[in-house]
Amino acid sequence: MTTRVERVISEVIPQQDASESGEKGDERWSDKEKIMATMAHHERLKLRVAAEGFDD
């Protein structure tokens, strides 16, 4: 099926990179966020497979 688009409107908001603005990002925060997300995912999986009414 062929679709024809005559006009597309989009909004672009430019942002400066951290290297351009002179600021250096702290990579420890991204590592911490990855670890926290992994731990939260692990807890969700643990609750998902846990049997109700039994001590695992």
PDB file of N, CA, C and O in Angstrom:
ATOM      1  N   MET A   1       0.844  -1.165   0.000  1.00  0.00           N
ATOM      2  CA  MET A   1       0.000   0.000   0.000  1.00  0.00           C
ATOM      3  C   MET A   1       0.897   1.238   0.000  1.00  0.00           C
ATOM      4  O   MET A   1       1.821   1.346   0.807  1.00  0.00           O
ATOM      5  N   THR A   2       0.625   2.142  -0.885  1.00  0.00           N
ATOM      6  CA  THR A   2       1.412   3.360  -1.010  1.00  0.00           C
ATOM      7  C   THR A   2       0.742   4.479  -0.234  1.00  0.00           C
ATOM      8  O   THR A   2      -0.469   4.679  -0.326  1.00  0.00           O
ATOM      9  N   THR A   3       1.548   5.208   0.534  1.00  0.00           N
ATOM     10  CA  THR A   3       1.036   6.341   1.297  1.00  0.00           C
ATOM     11  C   THR A   3       1.764   7.597   0.850  1.00  0.00           C
ATOM     12  O   THR A   3       2.987   7.598   0.711  1.00  0.00           O
ATOM     13  N   ARG A   4       1.033   8.632   0.633  1.00  0.00           N
ATOM     14  CA  ARG A   4       1.635   9.890   0.190  1.00  0.00           C
ATOM     15  C   ARG A   4       1.485  10.924   1.296  1.00  0.00           C
ATOM     16  O   ARG A   4       0.389  11.162   1.803  1.00  0.00           O
ATOM     17  N   VAL A   5       2.602  11.529   1.657  1.00  0.00           N
ATOM     18  CA  VAL A   5       2.609  12.576   2.669  1.00  0.00           C
ATOM     19  C   VAL A   5       3.036  13.866   1.990  1.00  0.00           C
ATOM     20  O   VAL A   5       4.138  13.954   1.448  1.00  0.00           O
ATOM     21  N   GLU A   6       2.166  14.865   2.020  1.00  0.00           N
ATOM     22  CA  GLU A   6       2.484  16.110   1.340  1.00  0.00           C
ATOM     23  C   GLU A   6       3.220  17.093   2.238  1.00  0.00           C
ATOM     24  O   GLU A   6       4.017  17.897   1.754  1.00  0.00           O
ATOM     25  N   ARG A   7       2.966  17.040   3.519  1.00  0.00           N
ATOM     26  CA  ARG A   7       3.577  18.020   4.412  1.00  0.00           C
ATOM     27  C   ARG A   7       3.820  17.393   5.777  1.00  0.00           C
ATOM     28  O   ARG A   7       2.922  16.790   6.366  1.00  0.00           O
ATOM     29  N   VAL A   8       5.042  17.542   6.271  1.00  0.00           N
ATOM     30  CA  VAL A   8       5.403  17.035   7.590  1.00  0.00           C
ATOM     31  C   VAL A   8       5.924  18.202   8.409  1.00  0.00           C
ATOM     32  O   VAL A   8       6.789  18.952   7.956  1.00  0.00           O
ATOM     33  N   ILE A   9       5.400  18.352   9.609  1.00  0.00           N
ATOM     34  CA  ILE A   9       5.845  19.414  10.508  1.00  0.00           C
ATOM     35  C   ILE A   9       6.439  18.756  11.741  1.00  0.00           C
ATOM     36  O   ILE A   9       5.800  17.914  12.374  1.00  0.00           O
ATOM     37  N   SER A  10       7.664  19.140  12.081  1.00  0.00           N
ATOM     38  CA  SER A  10       8.282  18.607  13.295  1.00  0.00           C
ATOM     39  C   SER A  10       8.940  19.752  14.052  1.00  0.00           C
ATOM     40  O   SER A  10       9.268  20.793  13.482  1.00  0.00           O
ATOM     41  N   GLU A  11       9.121  19.540  15.325  1.00  0.00           N
ATOM     42  CA  GLU A  11       9.723  20.550  16.179  1.00  0.00           C
ATOM     43  C   GLU A  11      11.071  20.028  16.659  1.00  0.00           C
ATOM     44  O   GLU A  11      11.161  18.917  17.180  1.00  0.00           O
ATOM     45  N   VAL A  12      12.112  20.825  16.483  1.00  0.00           N
ATOM     46  CA  VAL A  12      13.454  20.439  16.874  1.00  0.00           C
ATOM     47  C   VAL A  12      13.939  21.400  17.945  1.00  0.00           C
ATOM     48  O   VAL A  12      13.884  22.618  17.780  1.00  0.00           O
ATOM     49  N   ILE A  13      14.419  20.825  19.056  1.00  0.00           N
ATOM     50  CA  ILE A  13      14.960  21.639  20.138  1.00  0.00           C
ATOM     51  C   ILE A  13      16.436  21.287  20.272  1.00  0.00           C
ATOM     52  O   ILE A  13      16.771  20.202  20.746  1.00  0.00           O
ATOM     53  N   PRO A  14      17.321  22.191  19.861  1.00  0.00           N
ATOM     54  CA  PRO A  14      18.750  21.869  19.948  1.00  0.00           C
ATOM     55  C   PRO A  14      19.245  21.905  21.384  1.00  0.00           C
ATOM     56  O   PRO A  14      18.831  22.754  22.173  1.00  0.00           O
ATOM     57  N   GLN A  15      20.133  20.978  21.719  1.00  0.00           N
ATOM     58  CA  GLN A  15      20.745  20.928  23.039  1.00  0.00           C
ATOM     59  C   GLN A  15      22.250  20.844  22.864  1.00  0.00           C
ATOM     60  O   GLN A  15      22.743  20.183  21.951  1.00  0.00           O
ATOM     61  N   GLN A  16      22.971  21.514  23.739  1.00  0.00           N
ATOM     62  CA  GLN A  16      24.413  21.464  23.674  1.00  0.00           C
ATOM     63  C   GLN A  16      24.911  20.159  24.265  1.00  0.00           C
ATOM     64  O   GLN A  16      24.361  19.653  25.243  1.00  0.00           O
ATOM     65  N   ASP A  17      25.957  19.623  23.659  1.00  0.00           N
ATOM     66  CA  ASP A  17      26.608  18.451  24.226  1.00  0.00           C
ATOM     67  C   ASP A  17      27.416  18.881  25.439  1.00  0.00           C
ATOM     68  O   ASP A  17      27.835  20.034  25.545  1.00  0.00           O
ATOM     69  N   ALA A  18      27.628  17.951  26.341  1.00  0.00           N
ATOM     70  CA  ALA A  18      28.414  18.264  27.537  1.00  0.00           C
ATOM     71  C   ALA A  18      29.836  18.658  27.169  1.00  0.00           C
ATOM     72  O   ALA A  18      30.440  19.486  27.851  1.00  0.00           O
ATOM     73  N   SER A  19      30.383  18.079  26.099  1.00  0.00           N
ATOM     74  CA  SER A  19      31.750  18.415  25.694  1.00  0.00           C
ATOM     75  C   SER A  19      31.839  19.824  25.124  1.00  0.00           C
ATOM     76  O   SER A  19      32.865  20.488  25.275  1.00  0.00           O
ATOM     77  N   GLU A  20      30.768  20.293  24.466  1.00  0.00           N
ATOM     78  CA  GLU A  20      30.769  21.631  23.901  1.00  0.00           C
ATOM     79  C   GLU A  20      30.598  22.705  24.970  1.00  0.00           C
ATOM     80  O   GLU A  20      31.153  23.798  24.845  1.00  0.00           O
ATOM     81  N   SER A  21      29.847  22.408  26.001  1.00  0.00           N
ATOM     82  CA  SER A  21      29.593  23.413  27.032  1.00  0.00           C
ATOM     83  C   SER A  21      30.713  23.482  28.059  1.00  0.00           C
ATOM     84  O   SER A  21      30.693  24.344  28.938  1.00  0.00           O
ATOM     85  N   GLY A  22      31.683  22.595  27.960  1.00  0.00           N
ATOM     86  CA  GLY A  22      32.806  22.617  28.884  1.00  0.00           C
ATOM     87  C   GLY A  22      32.578  21.777  30.126  1.00  0.00           C
ATOM     88  O   GLY A  22      33.484  21.638  30.948  1.00  0.00           O
ATOM     89  N   GLU A  23      31.403  21.222  30.278  1.00  0.00           N
ATOM     90  CA  GLU A  23      31.102  20.389  31.444  1.00  0.00           C
ATOM     91  C   GLU A  23      31.435  18.940  31.107  1.00  0.00           C
ATOM     92  O   GLU A  23      31.197  18.474  29.993  1.00  0.00           O
ATOM     93  N   LYS A  24      31.982  18.251  32.074  1.00  0.00           N
ATOM     94  CA  LYS A  24      32.249  16.830  31.877  1.00  0.00           C
ATOM     95  C   LYS A  24      31.236  16.052  32.704  1.00  0.00           C
ATOM     96  O   LYS A  24      31.116  16.257  33.912  1.00  0.00           O
ATOM     97  N   GLY A  25      30.512  15.162  32.047  1.00  0.00           N
ATOM     98  CA  GLY A  25      29.519  14.364  32.741  1.00  0.00           C
ATOM     99  C   GLY A  25      30.165  13.373  33.697  1.00  0.00           C
ATOM    100  O   GLY A  25      31.222  12.812  33.405  1.00  0.00           O
ATOM    101  N   ASP A  26      29.531  13.166  34.823  1.00  0.00           N
ATOM    102  CA  ASP A  26      30.034  12.212  35.807  1.00  0.00           C
ATOM    103  C   ASP A  26      29.499  10.839  35.443  1.00  0.00           C
ATOM    104  O   ASP A  26      28.301  10.584  35.566  1.00  0.00           O
ATOM    105  N   GLU A  27      30.378   9.955  34.998  1.00  0.00           N
ATOM    106  CA  GLU A  27      29.954   8.630  34.539  1.00  0.00           C
ATOM    107  C   GLU A  27      29.518   7.729  35.679  1.00  0.00           C
ATOM    108  O   GLU A  27      28.881   6.702  35.445  1.00  0.00           O
ATOM    109  N   ARG A  28      29.849   8.096  36.910  1.00  0.00           N
ATOM    110  CA  ARG A  28      29.433   7.272  38.047  1.00  0.00           C
ATOM    111  C   ARG A  28      27.915   7.240  38.162  1.00  0.00           C
ATOM    112  O   ARG A  28      27.352   6.228  38.579  1.00  0.00           O
ATOM    113  N   TRP A  29      27.233   8.341  37.795  1.00  0.00           N
ATOM    114  CA  TRP A  29      25.780   8.363  37.883  1.00  0.00           C
ATOM    115  C   TRP A  29      25.171   7.384  36.901  1.00  0.00           C
ATOM    116  O   TRP A  29      24.218   6.683  37.240  1.00  0.00           O
ATOM    117  N   SER A  30      25.701   7.324  35.694  1.00  0.00           N
ATOM    118  CA  SER A  30      25.135   6.393  34.723  1.00  0.00           C
ATOM    119  C   SER A  30      25.380   4.945  35.165  1.00  0.00           C
ATOM    120  O   SER A  30      24.520   4.084  34.977  1.00  0.00           O
ATOM    121  N   ASP A  31      26.553   4.680  35.751  1.00  0.00           N
ATOM    122  CA  ASP A  31      26.820   3.334  36.271  1.00  0.00           C
ATOM    123  C   ASP A  31      25.863   3.009  37.409  1.00  0.00           C
ATOM    124  O   ASP A  31      25.341   1.897  37.487  1.00  0.00           O
ATOM    125  N   LYS A  32      25.635   3.968  38.281  1.00  0.00           N
ATOM    126  CA  LYS A  32      24.727   3.749  39.414  1.00  0.00           C
ATOM    127  C   LYS A  32      23.301   3.497  38.913  1.00  0.00           C
ATOM    128  O   LYS A  32      22.602   2.629  39.436  1.00  0.00           O
ATOM    129  N   GLU A  33      22.875   4.254  37.903  1.00  0.00           N
ATOM    130  CA  GLU A  33      21.531   4.065  37.356  1.00  0.00           C
ATOM    131  C   GLU A  33      21.377   2.687  36.718  1.00  0.00           C
ATOM    132  O   GLU A  33      20.328   2.056  36.848  1.00  0.00           O
ATOM    133  N   LYS A  34      22.413   2.222  36.032  1.00  0.00           N
ATOM    134  CA  LYS A  34      22.371   0.884  35.426  1.00  0.00           C
ATOM    135  C   LYS A  34      22.252  -0.193  36.499  1.00  0.00           C
ATOM    136  O   LYS A  34      21.475  -1.137  36.359  1.00  0.00           O
ATOM    137  N   ILE A  35      23.028  -0.043  37.571  1.00  0.00           N
ATOM    138  CA  ILE A  35      22.987  -1.023  38.654  1.00  0.00           C
ATOM    139  C   ILE A  35      21.623  -1.015  39.330  1.00  0.00           C
ATOM    140  O   ILE A  35      21.069  -2.075  39.620  1.00  0.00           O
ATOM    141  N   MET A  36      21.077   0.175  39.584  1.00  0.00           N
ATOM    142  CA  MET A  36      19.763   0.275  40.239  1.00  0.00           C
ATOM    143  C   MET A  36      18.675  -0.333  39.344  1.00  0.00           C
ATOM    144  O   MET A  36      17.781  -1.015  39.845  1.00  0.00           O
ATOM    145  N   ALA A  37      18.739  -0.096  38.035  1.00  0.00           N
ATOM    146  CA  ALA A  37      17.749  -0.665  37.124  1.00  0.00           C
ATOM    147  C   ALA A  37      17.862  -2.184  37.078  1.00  0.00           C
ATOM    148  O   ALA A  37      16.848  -2.880  37.025  1.00  0.00           O
ATOM    149  N   THR A  38      19.082  -2.700  37.098  1.00  0.00           N
ATOM    150  CA  THR A  38      19.285  -4.146  37.100  1.00  0.00           C
ATOM    151  C   THR A  38      18.741  -4.771  38.381  1.00  0.00           C
ATOM    152  O   THR A  38      18.107  -5.825  38.342  1.00  0.00           O
ATOM    153  N   MET A  39      18.988  -4.120  39.513  1.00  0.00           N
ATOM    154  CA  MET A  39      18.479  -4.637  40.789  1.00  0.00           C
ATOM    155  C   MET A  39      16.953  -4.607  40.827  1.00  0.00           C
ATOM    156  O   MET A  39      16.331  -5.544  41.327  1.00  0.00           O
ATOM    157  N   ALA A  40      16.345  -3.545  40.307  1.00  0.00           N
ATOM    158  CA  ALA A  40      14.884  -3.454  40.279  1.00  0.00           C
ATOM    159  C   ALA A  40      14.301  -4.535  39.371  1.00  0.00           C
ATOM    160  O   ALA A  40      13.282  -5.142  39.699  1.00  0.00           O
ATOM    161  N   HIS A  41      14.945  -4.772  38.233  1.00  0.00           N
ATOM    162  CA  HIS A  41      14.492  -5.823  37.324  1.00  0.00           C
ATOM    163  C   HIS A  41      14.589  -7.193  37.994  1.00  0.00           C
ATOM    164  O   HIS A  41      13.691  -8.023  37.850  1.00  0.00           O
ATOM    165  N   HIS A  42      15.669  -7.425  38.718  1.00  0.00           N
ATOM    166  CA  HIS A  42      15.858  -8.690  39.432  1.00  0.00           C
ATOM    167  C   HIS A  42      14.752  -8.887  40.480  1.00  0.00           C
ATOM    168  O   HIS A  42      14.214  -9.985  40.617  1.00  0.00           O
ATOM    169  N   GLU A  43      14.418  -7.825  41.212  1.00  0.00           N
ATOM    170  CA  GLU A  43      13.364  -7.932  42.227  1.00  0.00           C
ATOM    171  C   GLU A  43      12.011  -8.227  41.589  1.00  0.00           C
ATOM    172  O   GLU A  43      11.233  -9.016  42.125  1.00  0.00           O
ATOM    173  N   ARG A  44      11.721  -7.593  40.435  1.00  0.00           N
ATOM    174  CA  ARG A  44      10.452  -7.869  39.746  1.00  0.00           C
ATOM    175  C   ARG A  44      10.381  -9.326  39.306  1.00  0.00           C
ATOM    176  O   ARG A  44       9.345  -9.973  39.453  1.00  0.00           O
ATOM    177  N   LEU A  45      11.490  -9.843  38.765  1.00  0.00           N
ATOM    178  CA  LEU A  45      11.511 -11.245  38.348  1.00  0.00           C
ATOM    179  C   LEU A  45      11.367 -12.181  39.540  1.00  0.00           C
ATOM    180  O   LEU A  45      10.684 -13.202  39.455  1.00  0.00           O
ATOM    181  N   LYS A  46      12.010 -11.833  40.654  1.00  0.00           N
ATOM    182  CA  LYS A  46      11.934 -12.666  41.849  1.00  0.00           C
ATOM    183  C   LYS A  46      10.494 -12.733  42.373  1.00  0.00           C
ATOM    184  O   LYS A  46      10.026 -13.798  42.774  1.00  0.00           O
ATOM    185  N   LEU A  47       9.799 -11.597  42.368  1.00  0.00           N
ATOM    186  CA  LEU A  47       8.399 -11.590  42.802  1.00  0.00           C
ATOM    187  C   LEU A  47       7.509 -12.332  41.814  1.00  0.00           C
ATOM    188  O   LEU A  47       6.532 -12.967  42.211  1.00  0.00           O
ATOM    189  N   ARG A  48       7.837 -12.257  40.553  1.00  0.00           N
ATOM    190  CA  ARG A  48       7.021 -12.902  39.522  1.00  0.00           C
ATOM    191  C   ARG A  48       7.043 -14.416  39.638  1.00  0.00           C
ATOM    192  O   ARG A  48       6.025 -15.073  39.416  1.00  0.00           O
ATOM    193  N   VAL A  49       8.205 -14.977  39.986  1.00  0.00           N
ATOM    194  CA  VAL A  49       8.305 -16.418  40.029  1.00  0.00           C
ATOM    195  C   VAL A  49       8.109 -16.993  41.435  1.00  0.00           C
ATOM    196  O   VAL A  49       8.135 -18.210  41.614  1.00  0.00           O
ATOM    197  N   ALA A  50       7.913 -16.129  42.424  1.00  0.00           N
ATOM    198  CA  ALA A  50       7.733 -16.615  43.789  1.00  0.00           C
ATOM    199  C   ALA A  50       6.359 -17.265  43.942  1.00  0.00           C
ATOM    200  O   ALA A  50       5.360 -16.758  43.432  1.00  0.00           O
ATOM    201  N   ALA A  51       6.324 -18.373  44.640  1.00  0.00           N
ATOM    202  CA  ALA A  51       5.056 -19.068  44.883  1.00  0.00           C
ATOM    203  C   ALA A  51       4.356 -18.419  46.070  1.00  0.00           C
ATOM    204  O   ALA A  51       4.980 -18.166  47.100  1.00  0.00           O
ATOM    205  N   GLU A  52       3.076 -18.152  45.928  1.00  0.00           N
ATOM    206  CA  GLU A  52       2.316 -17.537  47.024  1.00  0.00           C
ATOM    207  C   GLU A  52       2.020 -18.574  48.083  1.00  0.00           C
ATOM    208  O   GLU A  52       1.629 -19.699  47.770  1.00  0.00           O
ATOM    209  N   GLY A  53       2.205 -18.195  49.342  1.00  0.00           N
ATOM    210  CA  GLY A  53       1.892 -19.073  50.436  1.00  0.00           C
ATOM    211  C   GLY A  53       2.999 -20.040  50.817  1.00  0.00           C
ATOM    212  O   GLY A  53       2.817 -20.857  51.719  1.00  0.00           O
ATOM    213  N   PHE A  54       4.112 -19.966  50.166  1.00  0.00           N
ATOM    214  CA  PHE A  54       5.245 -20.837  50.464  1.00  0.00           C
ATOM    215  C   PHE A  54       6.472 -19.998  50.737  1.00  0.00           C
ATOM    216  O   PHE A  54       6.664 -18.937  50.142  1.00  0.00           O
ATOM    217  N   ASP A  55       7.304 -20.486  51.647  1.00  0.00           N
ATOM    218  CA  ASP A  55       8.588 -19.812  51.883  1.00  0.00           C
ATOM    219  C   ASP A  55       9.586 -20.338  50.880  1.00  0.00           C
ATOM    220  O   ASP A  55       9.842 -21.540  50.809  1.00  0.00           O
ATOM    221  N   ASP A  56      10.144 -19.438  50.112  1.00  0.00           N
ATOM    222  CA  ASP A  56      11.124 -19.831  49.102  1.00  0.00           C
ATOM    223  C   ASP A  56      12.507 -19.806  49.691  1.00  0.00           C
ATOM    224  O   ASP A  56      13.479 -20.107  48.998  1.00  0.00           O
TER     225      ASP A  56
END
